[in-house]
Amino acid sequence: MDYICSKRIALEPQKTSKMAQEIEIMKAQGKQLAFIVIGLGLLMFLWSYLGDPTLLFKYWWLGILYQWIVPIGLAIYAVAKAKQSLNGFISYKGALGTSAIGLILGTAVVVLFNALMYNVVDPDFKDMMEEKTIEFTVQFMERMGADKSQISEGVSQLKERDQFGFKAQIMGLTFISIYYLVISLIVAAAMKKDEPVV
């Protein structure tokens, strides 16, 4: 009995140090992932701002790729790097934290930057983007065979929504954060590998 208790007491500091190591690596990889997300978000914004404001309207698949597909790959990459740093093992909590911290924190910074650019720094760009959104919506609805009353209703709804305003940006952040949390839960479940207890 004394032998078992002494062995358990000896293992406790070792377990605590491994947990602390995992937390440090989780934070480091989460931050690295956040910086990648911020870099991509700023690149997308600046491409639209300095280059072609209609970029995401012309190439709508870029928006889908950027917001819905690429984050899955980035989450897998970040968790794999964290796992590699931990000798091939990572707990569910560590994997979830790495992915969720990076995706959600990085996206929050990008959304805040965008909201400030649209509403404080350059409201004229916001007005232009709203006009482009309306133009794109009208063209899309016409291609889908909508009549003039449906198009008019769709345009008035867009104008009321203020989709580039602070409130809409925060609502968008909330929605995408839920999606990123679900991605993180799935990635963590798929990639976790607990270290065998000796």
C-alpha positions as CSV (number, residue, x, y, z in Angstrom):
1,M,0.0,0.0,0.0
2,D,2.8,2.4,0.9
3,Y,4.5,1.6,-2.3
4,I,1.4,2.4,-4.4
5,C,0.9,5.7,-2.5
6,S,4.6,6.7,-2.9
7,K,4.4,5.9,-6.7
8,R,1.2,8.0,-7.0
9,I,2.8,10.9,-5.2
10,A,5.9,10.6,-7.5
11,L,3.7,10.6,-10.6
12,E,1.7,13.7,-9.6
13,P,4.5,16.3,-10.2
14,Q,5.3,14.6,-13.5
15,K,1.7,14.7,-14.6
16,T,1.4,18.4,-13.6
17,S,4.5,19.3,-15.5
18,K,3.2,17.5,-18.6
19,M,-0.1,19.4,-18.3
20,A,1.8,22.7,-17.9
21,Q,3.8,21.8,-21.0
22,E,0.7,21.0,-23.0
23,I,-0.9,24.3,-22.0
24,E,2.2,26.3,-23.0
25,I,2.3,24.5,-26.4
26,M,-1.5,25.0,-26.8
27,K,-1.1,28.7,-26.2
28,A,1.9,29.0,-28.6
29,Q,0.3,27.1,-31.4
30,G,-3.0,28.8,-30.8
31,K,-1.3,32.2,-31.1
32,Q,0.5,31.1,-34.2
33,L,-2.8,30.0,-35.8
34,A,-4.4,33.3,-34.8
35,F,-1.6,35.2,-36.5
36,I,-2.1,33.2,-39.7
37,V,-5.8,33.9,-39.6
38,I,-5.2,37.6,-39.0
39,G,-2.7,37.7,-41.9
40,L,-5.1,36.0,-44.3
41,G,-8.0,38.3,-43.2
42,L,-5.9,41.4,-43.6
43,L,-4.7,40.2,-47.0
44,M,-8.3,39.6,-48.2
45,F,-9.4,43.0,-46.9
46,L,-6.4,44.9,-48.4
47,W,-6.9,43.1,-51.7
48,S,-10.4,44.4,-51.8
49,Y,-9.6,47.8,-50.4
50,L,-6.5,48.7,-52.4
51,G,-7.2,46.6,-55.4
52,D,-10.6,45.3,-56.6
53,P,-13.6,46.1,-54.3
54,T,-15.7,43.6,-56.3
55,L,-13.2,40.8,-55.7
56,L,-15.5,38.7,-53.5
57,F,-18.5,39.4,-55.7
58,K,-16.8,38.3,-58.9
59,Y,-15.0,35.4,-57.2
60,W,-17.6,34.3,-54.6
61,W,-15.9,31.0,-54.2
62,L,-12.9,32.8,-52.6
63,G,-15.1,33.9,-49.7
64,I,-16.3,30.3,-49.2
65,L,-12.7,29.0,-49.4
66,Y,-11.4,31.7,-47.0
67,Q,-14.2,31.5,-44.4
68,W,-15.4,27.9,-44.5
69,I,-12.7,25.6,-46.0
70,V,-9.2,27.0,-45.2
71,P,-9.9,27.2,-41.4
72,I,-10.4,23.4,-41.3
73,G,-7.0,22.9,-42.8
74,L,-5.4,25.5,-40.5
75,A,-7.0,23.9,-37.5
76,I,-5.6,20.4,-38.5
77,Y,-2.2,22.0,-39.1
78,A,-2.1,23.8,-35.7
79,V,-3.2,20.7,-33.8
80,A,-0.7,18.5,-35.7
81,K,2.1,20.9,-34.8
82,A,1.1,21.0,-31.1
83,K,0.9,17.2,-31.1
84,Q,4.3,16.9,-32.7
85,S,5.8,19.2,-30.0
86,L,4.3,16.9,-27.4
87,N,6.0,13.8,-28.8
88,G,2.9,12.6,-30.7
89,F,0.4,12.9,-27.9
90,I,-2.2,15.6,-27.2
91,S,-5.3,15.6,-25.0
92,Y,-8.7,16.5,-26.3
93,K,-8.6,19.7,-24.2
94,G,-5.2,20.6,-25.7
95,A,-6.3,20.0,-29.2
96,L,-9.6,21.9,-28.7
97,G,-7.8,24.8,-27.1
98,T,-5.2,25.1,-29.9
99,S,-7.7,25.1,-32.6
100,A,-10.5,27.2,-31.0
101,I,-8.1,29.9,-29.5
102,G,-6.4,30.4,-32.9
103,L,-9.5,30.5,-35.1
104,I,-11.8,32.5,-32.9
105,L,-9.2,35.0,-31.6
106,G,-7.7,35.6,-35.1
107,T,-11.1,36.1,-36.6
108,A,-12.2,38.5,-33.8
109,V,-9.1,40.7,-34.5
110,V,-9.9,40.7,-38.3
111,V,-13.6,41.5,-37.7
112,L,-12.6,44.4,-35.3
113,F,-10.2,45.7,-37.9
114,N,-12.8,45.5,-40.7
115,A,-15.5,47.1,-38.6
116,L,-13.2,50.0,-37.7
117,M,-12.1,50.5,-41.4
118,Y,-15.7,50.5,-42.6
119,N,-17.3,52.6,-39.9
120,V,-14.5,54.9,-38.6
121,V,-11.5,55.1,-40.8
122,D,-13.1,55.1,-44.3
123,P,-17.0,55.2,-44.3
124,D,-16.9,56.0,-48.0
125,F,-15.5,52.6,-48.7
126,K,-18.3,51.1,-46.6
127,D,-20.9,53.0,-48.8
128,M,-19.2,51.8,-52.0
129,M,-19.2,48.2,-50.7
130,E,-22.9,48.5,-49.8
131,E,-23.6,49.7,-53.4
132,K,-21.6,46.8,-54.8
133,T,-23.5,44.4,-52.6
134,I,-26.8,45.8,-53.9
135,E,-25.7,45.6,-57.5
136,F,-24.5,42.0,-57.1
137,T,-27.7,41.1,-55.4
138,V,-29.9,42.6,-58.1
139,Q,-27.9,40.9,-60.8
140,F,-28.1,37.6,-59.0
141,M,-31.8,37.9,-58.4
142,E,-32.4,38.8,-62.1
143,R,-30.5,35.7,-63.2
144,M,-32.6,33.6,-60.8
145,G,-35.8,35.0,-62.5
146,A,-37.0,37.2,-59.6
147,D,-39.6,39.8,-60.5
148,K,-39.2,43.5,-59.8
149,S,-41.2,43.5,-56.5
150,Q,-39.0,40.7,-55.1
151,I,-35.8,42.5,-56.2
152,S,-37.1,45.7,-54.6
153,E,-37.9,43.9,-51.4
154,G,-34.5,42.3,-51.3
155,V,-32.7,45.6,-51.9
156,S,-34.7,47.3,-49.1
157,Q,-33.8,44.5,-46.7
158,L,-30.1,44.9,-47.6
159,K,-30.3,48.7,-46.9
160,E,-32.0,48.2,-43.6
161,R,-29.5,45.5,-42.4
162,D,-26.4,47.7,-42.6
163,Q,-24.3,44.6,-43.2
164,F,-21.0,46.5,-42.8
165,G,-22.0,48.2,-39.5
166,F,-20.6,47.2,-36.1
167,K,-23.7,45.3,-35.1
168,A,-23.7,43.2,-38.3
169,Q,-20.0,42.6,-38.0
170,I,-20.4,41.3,-34.4
171,M,-23.3,39.1,-35.4
172,G,-21.2,37.7,-38.2
173,L,-18.4,37.1,-35.7
174,T,-20.8,35.2,-33.4
175,F,-22.0,33.0,-36.2
176,I,-18.6,32.2,-37.6
177,S,-17.2,31.6,-34.1
178,I,-19.9,28.9,-33.5
179,Y,-18.8,27.3,-36.8
180,Y,-15.1,27.5,-35.8
181,L,-15.9,26.0,-32.4
182,V,-17.7,23.0,-34.1
183,I,-14.7,22.6,-36.4
184,S,-12.4,22.7,-33.3
185,L,-14.5,20.1,-31.5
186,I,-14.4,17.7,-34.5
187,V,-10.7,18.2,-35.2
188,A,-9.9,17.7,-31.5
189,A,-11.9,14.5,-31.3
190,A,-10.2,13.2,-34.5
191,M,-6.6,14.1,-33.5
192,K,-6.4,13.6,-29.8
193,K,-4.1,10.9,-28.6
194,D,-3.6,10.3,-24.9
195,E,-0.2,9.3,-23.6
196,P,-0.4,5.8,-22.2
197,V,-0.2,5.6,-18.4
198,V,2.9,3.7,-17.3
